[in-house]
Amino acid sequence: MEVVKVENVARVYQIGKVETQALRGVNLTIENGEFTALVGPSGSGKTTLLQMIGCLDQPTSGRVLINGKDVTRLNRNQRADMRRGTIGFIFQFFALIPTLSAYENVEMPLLLNGYSASERRSRVMELLKAVDLMDRANNRPDQLSGGQQQRVAVARALASNPSLILADEPTANLDTANGQQVMEIMQKLNKETGVTFIFATHDPRVIKYAKRIVTLRDGLIVENNGSAPK
C-alpha cells in the first residue's frame, strides 16, 4: 500500500528577483512500513521534499498524495488536520515545549486529538516505556540530555498513531552514542508498529540504518536503492 506518492513535484522559491529551484520534477513512492532515508548534500532538496510530504509547504507544480489523498488540493486548515492526525514529526532541535515535562510533551498531541484522560495516560506511559524514559516522565527538557530529549520527541511523534513519521536530521545535535540509540529505537518501533519512517540526513550514522536510500542532488533524485550511496 502506498503511503506517499510524489508526482512530478517542483518547488521554486523567489526572493526579490532571484529564483531558486529547490525541486525539479521529483517522482517518488513510499510503501507502508518503509524505513527510508533521503540523503544528499546541503541544497540538494531533501529537506524541501520532506516538507512537501509533511504538508508544511506546497509545490509550485506537481502533486503529493498521502494515503491516496491529494494534499496539494487541501486548504491550510485541512493540511493542519492531516498533519495532526496522520503525520508525526521529529525535528533536529527536538522542538519540545520547555515548560512541560516529558510526560506532558508526549501527551500534547493526544490532548489536541481529543483522547480521554485514561487513554492519554495509557498511551503516554506505553510510549515512554518504548523509548526507555519512564523514570524521566516528570523531567522538563532542560533536565534531560540531548539524547533523552530526542527520544521524547520520538515518543511524541508516535503518540496519535500516525501512519507516517518524518524526521529531519534526527541525530544532527547528538553525539555518536546518543545518535545510535535514537536510530535503534526508531528502527525498533518501525519493526514493531509498522509505521512508515522517512528521514532526511547526510549523517553516515543514520544512513546505515535505512532499508532504502533515496539520493537527491540539485533538486533531482539521482539514486533510489537499498544501499548507501558511494
C-alpha positions as CSV (number, residue, x, y, z in Angstrom):
1,M,0.0,0.0,0.0
2,E,1.3,3.5,-0.9
3,V,1.6,5.8,2.0
4,V,3.3,8.6,0.0
5,K,3.2,9.3,-3.7
6,V,5.1,12.4,-5.1
7,E,4.3,13.1,-8.7
8,N,6.5,15.5,-10.8
9,V,6.9,17.9,-7.9
10,A,8.8,21.1,-8.5
11,R,9.4,23.9,-6.0
12,V,10.6,27.3,-6.9
13,Y,11.4,29.9,-4.2
14,Q,11.6,33.6,-5.2
15,I,13.4,36.2,-3.1
16,G,13.1,39.5,-4.8
17,K,14.1,38.9,-8.4
18,V,16.2,35.8,-7.6
19,E,14.6,32.4,-8.2
20,T,15.9,29.2,-6.6
21,Q,14.6,25.8,-7.9
22,A,14.7,23.5,-4.9
23,L,13.0,20.6,-6.6
24,R,12.9,19.9,-10.3
25,G,10.2,17.4,-11.1
26,V,10.6,14.7,-8.4
27,N,8.7,11.4,-8.5
28,L,8.8,9.1,-5.5
29,T,6.6,6.4,-4.0
30,I,6.9,5.2,-0.4
31,E,5.1,2.0,0.7
32,N,3.6,1.2,4.1
33,G,6.2,0.2,6.7
34,E,9.3,1.6,4.9
35,F,12.3,2.9,6.8
36,T,13.7,5.3,4.1
37,A,16.5,7.9,4.1
38,L,16.5,11.0,1.9
39,V,20.2,11.8,1.5
40,G,22.3,14.4,-0.3
41,P,24.5,17.4,0.2
42,S,23.2,20.7,1.6
43,G,21.0,22.3,-1.0
44,S,20.1,19.0,-2.7
45,G,16.4,19.4,-2.0
46,K,15.9,16.6,0.7
47,T,14.5,18.9,3.4
48,T,12.2,20.6,0.8
49,L,10.9,17.2,-0.3
50,L,10.3,16.2,3.4
51,Q,8.4,19.5,3.9
52,M,6.2,18.7,0.8
53,I,5.4,15.2,2.2
54,G,4.7,16.7,5.6
55,C,2.2,19.3,4.3
56,L,4.5,22.0,5.6
57,D,4.9,23.6,2.2
58,Q,3.2,23.3,-1.2
59,P,4.8,22.5,-4.6
60,T,5.0,25.1,-7.3
61,S,3.8,22.3,-9.6
62,G,3.0,18.6,-9.4
63,R,1.2,16.9,-6.5
64,V,1.7,14.9,-3.3
65,L,-0.6,12.1,-2.2
66,I,-0.8,10.9,1.4
67,N,-2.7,7.6,1.9
68,G,-4.3,8.3,-1.6
69,K,-5.4,11.8,-0.8
70,D,-4.1,14.7,-2.9
71,V,-2.8,17.1,-0.1
72,T,-1.9,19.8,-2.7
73,R,-5.7,20.4,-3.1
74,L,-6.2,20.9,0.7
75,N,-6.6,24.3,2.3
76,R,-4.5,25.4,5.2
77,N,-6.8,24.1,7.9
78,Q,-7.2,20.7,6.1
79,R,-3.4,20.4,5.8
80,A,-3.2,21.1,9.5
81,D,-5.7,18.3,10.2
82,M,-3.7,16.0,8.0
83,R,-0.5,16.8,10.0
84,R,-2.3,16.3,13.3
85,G,-3.9,13.0,12.5
86,T,-1.7,11.3,10.0
87,I,1.9,12.6,10.3
88,G,4.3,12.6,13.2
89,F,7.4,14.9,13.1
90,I,10.9,14.6,14.7
91,F,13.0,17.7,14.4
92,Q,16.7,18.4,14.5
93,F,16.3,20.7,17.5
94,F,13.8,18.5,19.4
95,A,11.1,21.2,19.5
96,L,9.9,20.2,22.9
97,I,7.8,22.7,24.9
98,P,10.3,23.8,27.6
99,T,7.8,24.4,30.4
100,L,6.2,20.9,30.1
101,S,7.5,17.6,31.4
102,A,8.4,14.7,29.2
103,Y,5.0,13.2,30.0
104,E,3.2,16.4,29.1
105,N,5.1,16.8,25.9
106,V,4.2,13.3,24.7
107,E,0.6,13.9,25.9
108,M,0.1,17.1,23.9
109,P,-0.9,15.6,20.6
110,L,-3.4,13.3,22.4
111,L,-5.0,16.4,24.0
112,L,-5.3,18.1,20.6
113,N,-6.9,14.9,19.2
114,G,-9.5,14.6,21.9
115,Y,-8.3,11.5,23.7
116,S,-9.8,10.8,27.2
117,A,-7.6,11.2,30.3
118,S,-7.3,7.4,30.8
119,E,-6.5,6.9,27.1
120,R,-3.8,9.6,27.3
121,R,-2.2,8.1,30.4
122,S,-2.1,4.6,29.0
123,R,-0.7,5.8,25.6
124,V,1.9,8.1,27.1
125,M,3.3,5.5,29.6
126,E,3.4,2.9,26.8
127,L,5.5,5.3,24.6
128,L,7.8,6.4,27.4
129,K,8.4,2.8,28.2
130,A,9.2,2.1,24.5
131,V,11.8,4.9,24.5
132,D,13.2,3.8,27.9
133,L,12.2,7.1,29.7
134,M,9.6,6.1,32.2
135,D,11.9,7.2,35.0
136,R,12.1,10.7,33.4
137,A,8.4,11.3,32.9
138,N,8.3,14.3,35.2
139,N,11.5,15.9,34.0
140,R,11.4,19.1,31.8
141,P,13.5,19.3,28.7
142,D,16.2,21.3,30.5
143,Q,16.6,18.4,32.9
144,L,17.2,15.9,30.1
145,S,20.2,15.2,27.9
146,G,20.0,15.8,24.2
147,G,19.6,12.1,23.5
148,Q,16.8,11.9,26.1
149,Q,15.1,15.0,24.6
150,Q,15.1,13.4,21.1
151,R,13.7,10.2,22.5
152,V,10.8,12.2,24.0
153,A,10.4,13.7,20.5
154,V,10.2,10.2,19.0
155,A,7.5,9.2,21.6
156,R,5.6,12.4,20.9
157,A,5.7,11.8,17.1
158,L,4.1,8.4,17.6
159,A,1.5,9.5,20.2
160,S,-1.5,9.7,17.9
161,N,-0.8,6.5,16.0
162,P,0.2,8.3,12.7
163,S,0.8,6.3,9.6
164,L,3.9,8.3,8.7
165,I,6.8,9.7,10.7
166,L,9.1,12.4,9.2
167,A,12.4,13.1,10.8
168,D,14.7,16.0,9.6
169,E,18.3,15.4,10.6
170,P,17.3,13.5,13.8
171,T,20.8,12.9,15.0
172,A,22.5,16.2,14.0
173,N,22.7,17.6,17.5
174,L,23.6,14.3,19.2
175,D,26.9,12.6,19.9
176,T,27.6,9.2,18.4
177,A,26.3,7.1,21.3
178,N,23.0,9.0,21.6
179,G,22.6,9.2,17.8
180,Q,22.9,5.4,17.6
181,Q,20.4,4.9,20.5
182,V,17.8,7.2,18.8
183,M,18.2,5.4,15.5
184,E,17.9,1.9,17.1
185,I,14.8,3.0,18.9
186,M,13.3,4.3,15.7
187,Q,14.2,1.1,13.8
188,K,12.7,-1.0,16.6
189,L,9.4,1.0,16.6
190,N,9.3,0.7,12.8
191,K,9.5,-3.1,13.0
192,E,7.1,-3.4,15.9
193,T,4.4,-1.0,14.8
194,G,4.7,-1.0,11.0
195,V,4.6,2.8,10.9
196,T,6.5,4.3,8.0
197,F,9.6,6.4,8.7
198,I,11.2,8.9,6.2
199,F,14.2,10.8,7.4
200,A,16.3,13.5,5.7
201,T,20.0,13.2,6.6
202,H,23.6,13.5,5.5
203,D,24.9,11.6,8.5
204,P,26.5,8.2,7.7
205,R,25.5,7.0,11.2
206,V,21.8,7.4,10.1
207,I,22.2,6.2,6.6
208,K,23.4,2.8,7.6
209,Y,20.1,2.1,9.4
210,A,18.0,2.8,6.3
211,K,16.3,-0.1,4.4
212,R,16.1,2.2,1.4
213,I,18.1,5.2,0.4
214,V,16.9,8.0,-2.0
215,T,19.7,10.3,-3.0
216,L,19.0,13.8,-4.2
217,R,21.3,16.3,-5.9
218,D,20.4,19.7,-7.4
219,G,16.6,19.1,-6.8
220,L,16.5,15.7,-8.5
221,I,16.5,12.1,-7.4
222,V,19.8,10.6,-8.7
223,E,19.7,7.3,-6.9
224,N,16.9,5.2,-5.4
225,N,18.2,1.9,-3.9
226,G,18.7,-0.2,-0.9
227,S,22.3,0.5,-0.1
228,A,24.4,3.5,0.9
229,P,25.4,5.8,-2.0
230,K,29.0,5.9,-2.9
